[in-house]
């Protein structure tokens, strides 16, 4: 449905949009996600059962996918308000219901491999990791609740919509990982008491665990039977960014399993 063009920043829809763009608290209270750009909007529409989504559009030409989708409530925005689109693709911003995350790890018992992310703080890193996980067929992703906001605009943009193809589970109790009958591979930068990435055995179900960018998983000492893994790199480089380390590791493991 196409509504009248919005000309004023005092319009209630624009005021609500600005609040959601600026405030994590506002997004949480209203159970909303912000979708910056056409790719994210299309990814949400293709993979969500939501009944409707508000889309704000700038410019004369509207994408057919958005224009003809019955779930879309479309609002054209006048050029005077173009600044709102600075952080998107310059054309589209969507407001949608936030998908619910499961807290139940028991559903993973039949899975072959699971990515576990503990205390990731940078939303760009988290988004990139989710994107890599889906690219290399790690659909099941456990993310601890002390990580950054998985639904933040920056994280969603980093994943380019991969969120909506993933089975993301919120981890509230770290001890729950001990109940899973999986091999637990913890990726670390220090090669002391560790195995090489190429030595991972994937015949049994396994967890790939990556920790906080600075402190690793030092605060999660109750996780049992961890097998430490390092990625061999040039000695002139101290370590890899967690996003890069995750991409390299998941690619390697996906090659083993094909």
Residue pairs with C-beta under 8 A, 6 or more apart in sequence:
1 72
1 73
1 74
2 67
2 74
2 76
3 73
3 74
3 75
3 76
4 76
5 75
5 76
5 77
5 78
6 13
6 14
6 56
6 75
6 76
6 77
6 78
6 81
7 78
7 80
7 81
8 14
8 81
9 15
9 18
9 81
13 54
13 56
13 75
14 56
14 77
14 81
14 84
16 95
17 56
17 84
17 93
17 95
18 84
19 26
20 26
20 27
20 30
20 32
20 34
20 95
21 34
21 84
21 87
21 93
21 153
24 149
24 152
27 33
27 34
27 98
27 151
31 97
31 98
32 95
32 96
32 97
32 98
33 44
33 95
33 96
33 97
33 98
33 99
33 151
33 153
33 156
34 93
34 94
34 95
34 153
34 156
35 41
35 44
35 53
35 92
35 93
35 94
35 95
35 96
35 156
36 87
36 88
36 89
36 93
36 153
36 156
36 157
37 88
37 89
37 91
37 92
37 93
37 157
38 63
38 65
38 66
38 89
38 91
38 92
39 89
39 160
39 161
40 94
40 156
40 157
40 160
40 161
41 53
41 55
41 66
41 92
41 94
42 65
42 66
42 161
43 160
43 161
43 162
43 163
43 164
43 165
44 50
44 53
44 94
44 96
44 161
44 164
45 53
45 65
45 69
45 71
45 72
46 164
47 164
47 165
48 96
48 97
48 99
48 164
50 71
50 96
50 97
51 71
52 71
52 72
52 73
53 71
53 72
53 73
53 94
53 95
53 96
53 97
54 73
54 75
54 94
54 95
54 96
55 66
55 72
55 73
55 74
55 75
55 92
55 93
55 94
55 95
56 75
56 77
56 84
56 85
56 92
56 93
56 94
56 95
57 66
57 74
57 75
57 76
57 77
57 91
57 92
58 76
58 77
58 79
58 81
58 82
58 84
58 85
58 90
58 91
58 92
59 91
62 74
62 76
63 92
66 72
66 74
66 92
67 74
77 84
77 85
84 93
85 91
85 92
85 93
87 153
98 151
99 163
99 164
101 150
101 168
101 169
101 170
102 167
102 169
102 170
103 169
103 170
103 171
103 172
104 169
105 142
105 169
105 171
105 176
105 177
105 179
105 180
107 169
108 114
108 140
108 142
108 169
108 180
109 180
109 181
111 140
111 205
112 202
112 205
112 206
112 257
113 138
113 140
113 202
113 205
113 206
113 207
113 208
113 253
113 257
114 138
114 140
114 141
114 142
114 180
114 182
114 205
114 206
114 207
114 208
115 129
115 133
115 138
115 140
115 141
115 142
115 207
115 208
115 210
115 246
115 250
116 141
116 142
116 171
116 177
116 207
116 208
116 209
116 210
117 126
117 129
117 141
117 142
117 143
117 144
117 147
117 209
117 210
118 144
118 146
118 147
118 171
118 174
118 209
118 210
118 211
118 212
118 217
118 220
119 144
119 146
119 147
119 211
119 212
119 215
119 217
119 219
119 220
120 126
120 129
120 143
120 147
120 148
120 210
120 212
120 213
120 242
121 147
121 148
121 212
121 213
121 214
122 148
122 213
123 148
123 149
123 152
123 154
123 155
123 158
124 154
124 155
124 158
124 243
125 158
125 213
125 241
125 242
125 243
126 143
126 147
126 148
126 150
126 155
126 158
126 159
127 154
127 155
127 156
127 157
127 158
127 159
127 160
127 162
128 158
128 159
128 243
128 247
129 210
129 242
129 243
129 246
129 247
130 141
130 150
130 155
130 158
130 159
130 162
130 163
130 166
130 168
131 158
131 159
131 160
131 162
132 243
132 246
132 247
132 250
132 251
133 139
133 141
133 162
133 166
133 246
133 250
134 159
134 162
134 165
134 166
135 162
135 250
136 247
136 250
136 251
136 253
136 254
137 254
137 257
138 208
138 250
138 254
139 165
139 166
139 167
140 166
140 167
140 169
141 166
141 167
141 168
141 169
142 168
142 169
142 171
142 177
142 207
143 150
143 168
143 169
143 170
143 171
144 171
144 174
145 170
145 171
145 172
148 155
149 155
150 163
150 168
151 163
155 163
156 163
171 177
174 220
174 222
174 223
175 222
175 223
177 184
177 207
177 223
178 222
178 223
178 224
178 225
180 207
181 205
182 204
182 205
182 206
182 207
183 201
183 204
183 205
183 206
183 207
183 227
184 206
184 207
184 209
184 223
184 224
184 225
184 226
184 227
185 200
185 206
185 207
185 208
185 209
185 226
185 227
185 229
186 209
186 211
186 217
186 223
186 226
186 227
186 228
186 229
187 208
187 209
187 210
187 211
187 229
187 230
187 231
187 245
187 246
187 249
188 194
188 216
188 228
188 229
188 230
189 216
189 230
189 238
189 239
189 240
190 230
191 230
193 228
194 228
194 229
194 230
195 227
195 228
195 229
195 230
196 229
196 230
196 232
197 229
197 230
197 231
197 232
197 248
197 249
197 252
198 252
199 229
200 206
200 229
200 253
200 256
202 253
202 256
202 257
208 246
208 249
208 250
208 253
209 217
209 223
209 226
210 242
210 245
210 246
211 217
211 218
211 220
211 242
212 219
213 241
213 242
217 223
229 249
231 240
231 245
231 248
231 249
233 239
233 240
239 245
240 248
